[in-house]
Amino acid sequence: MLSIVNYKNLTKYLINFAVKFIIVCLIVTPAMAFSQEESNSSEIRSSVKEFKNYEDLIFQASQKYGVEVNIITAVINHESNFKRYAKGKLCRNRKSNQPESTRNCAQGLMQIVPITAKRYGLEIKDIFDPEKNIDTGVKFLADLAESYKDRDDSYSFVLAAYNAGETRINNFIDKSTRSFASAQDDNSVVTFAMISQHPNFPKETKKYVPVVLKIINN
């Protein structure tokens, strides 16, 4: 469950990330040009530096809302690569460090969209504030964890809802319940694998969930 806080996983996660990156550079791609290796090394050093800037805020939010540190870290890693001013592809001006109120513009460390910001009282002007962005994102994860706590693969549902929206995922759950589990009293038999097979299920979310789960489990 997401409610178990594991602080040791934060350092373990970062070390594993760096080690695996180095292995890929040295073994999987030995023919990589020296200049490219230097660029990648610089990138990983930058990521570590950025991570260190937010380490205390991640611990703080983890303790406040009861979400595991490695889950928070994995989401931030995949969403923004620890870049404070990161903007999603649906933002109008992705090169600007100014906040946007565009409906589906995901912004900041945890890629908060305006509707989620409003839900948790985060003003758009503060969306790039690291503490407020992380606090909002982790609170959202905690609420999703509570919503899907009775499902066997709750992690998958939480991440899917974080990426695509809770209402959207619940609609797919309802459709799958009617299609695959109409004879069951407990709709927890509906799995993420089931809902992700729906023809209208968002492709991005279908890819997003296993990628972030892999980061968490590593």
SVG drawing of the C-alpha trace seen along z (x, -y; Angstrom):
<svg xmlns="http://www.w3.org/2000/svg" viewBox="-24 -34 59 48">
<polyline fill="none" stroke="black" stroke-width="0.4" points="0.0,0.0 1.1,-3.6 0.5,-4.5 3.8,-3.0 6.6,-5.5 10.1,-4.2 12.8,-6.9 15.7,-4.5 14.4,-4.0 15.2,-7.6 18.9,-7.3 18.7,-3.7 16.7,-4.9 19.1,-7.7 22.1,-5.4 20.5,-2.7 19.5,-5.3 23.1,-6.6 24.6,-3.1 22.3,-1.8 22.9,-4.9 26.7,-4.4 26.3,-0.7 24.2,-1.6 26.8,-4.1 29.8,-1.7 28.3,1.6 25.1,1.3 26.4,-1.6 30.2,-1.3 30.3,-2.9 28.8,-6.1 30.8,-9.2 32.9,-10.7 31.1,-14.0 27.8,-12.3 29.1,-10.5 30.2,-13.7 26.8,-15.2 25.0,-12.3 27.4,-12.4 26.7,-16.1 23.0,-15.4 23.1,-12.8 25.2,-15.1 22.6,-17.8 19.7,-15.5 21.5,-14.5 22.0,-18.2 18.4,-19.0 17.3,-16.0 19.3,-17.2 17.6,-20.6 14.2,-19.0 15.2,-16.1 13.9,-17.7 10.6,-18.7 10.1,-15.1 10.7,-13.8 8.4,-16.4 5.5,-15.6 6.0,-11.9 5.7,-12.2 2.8,-14.6 0.6,-12.4 2.0,-8.9 3.1,-8.3 6.3,-6.3 9.4,-8.4 10.4,-6.2 6.9,-6.7 7.2,-10.5 10.7,-10.4 9.7,-8.2 6.8,-10.4 8.9,-13.5 11.7,-11.8 9.4,-10.7 7.2,-13.9 9.8,-16.6 13.3,-15.0 13.5,-17.3 13.2,-20.4 11.3,-23.1 10.0,-25.0 9.1,-21.9 6.0,-22.3 4.0,-19.7 3.5,-19.4 0.0,-21.0 1.3,-24.2 1.1,-27.2 4.6,-28.6 6.8,-25.8 10.0,-27.9 8.7,-30.4 9.2,-30.1 5.9,-32.0 2.9,-29.9 0.0,-29.3 -3.7,-28.8 -4.2,-26.7 -6.6,-23.9 -4.3,-20.9 -1.0,-22.6 1.0,-20.4 3.6,-22.4 6.3,-22.1 8.1,-19.3 5.0,-17.1 3.4,-18.4 0.3,-19.8 -2.6,-20.9 -4.8,-23.9 -7.8,-21.8 -5.7,-19.8 -4.2,-23.0 -7.6,-24.5 -8.8,-21.3 -6.1,-21.6 -6.0,-25.4 -2.8,-26.0 -2.8,-29.3 -1.5,-29.2 1.0,-32.0 2.6,-29.6 2.6,-26.5 6.4,-26.6 7.0,-26.9 8.8,-23.6 7.2,-23.2 3.7,-24.0 4.0,-21.9 5.3,-18.8 2.8,-19.2 -0.1,-19.4 1.1,-16.4 1.7,-14.2 -1.6,-15.1 -3.2,-14.1 -1.3,-10.8 -2.5,-10.2 -6.1,-10.8 -5.8,-8.5 -4.2,-5.8 -7.2,-6.0 -9.7,-5.8 -8.1,-2.6 -6.8,-1.0 -9.0,2.0 -7.8,3.0 -5.2,5.7 -3.0,3.6 -3.7,0.3 -0.4,-1.2 -1.4,-0.9 -4.8,-2.7 -3.2,-5.4 -0.6,-6.2 -3.2,-5.9 -5.5,-8.4 -2.6,-10.7 -1.7,-10.8 -5.2,-10.8 -7.4,-12.0 -9.5,-10.2 -12.9,-10.7 -11.6,-9.4 -10.1,-6.2 -13.2,-5.6 -15.3,-5.7 -13.1,-3.0 -13.5,-1.0 -17.3,-1.3 -17.2,-0.1 -15.0,2.8 -17.1,3.7 -20.2,4.0 -18.3,5.9 -16.1,8.3 -17.4,8.5 -21.2,8.1 -21.7,11.3 -19.4,10.3 -20.5,8.5 -17.0,7.0 -15.8,4.9 -12.2,5.1 -11.8,8.0 -11.5,5.3 -7.7,4.9 -5.7,2.2 -4.9,4.7 -8.6,4.9 -9.3,1.2 -6.2,0.5 -7.5,2.8 -10.5,0.6 -10.1,-0.9 -10.5,-4.5 -8.1,-4.1 -5.4,-6.9 -2.2,-5.5 0.0,-7.8 -1.4,-6.5 -1.1,-2.9 2.7,-3.5 3.0,-5.8 2.0,-3.3 4.5,-0.4 7.3,-2.9 6.8,-4.6 6.2,-1.2 9.5,0.0 11.2,-3.1 9.5,-2.5 10.5,1.2 14.1,0.5"/>
</svg>
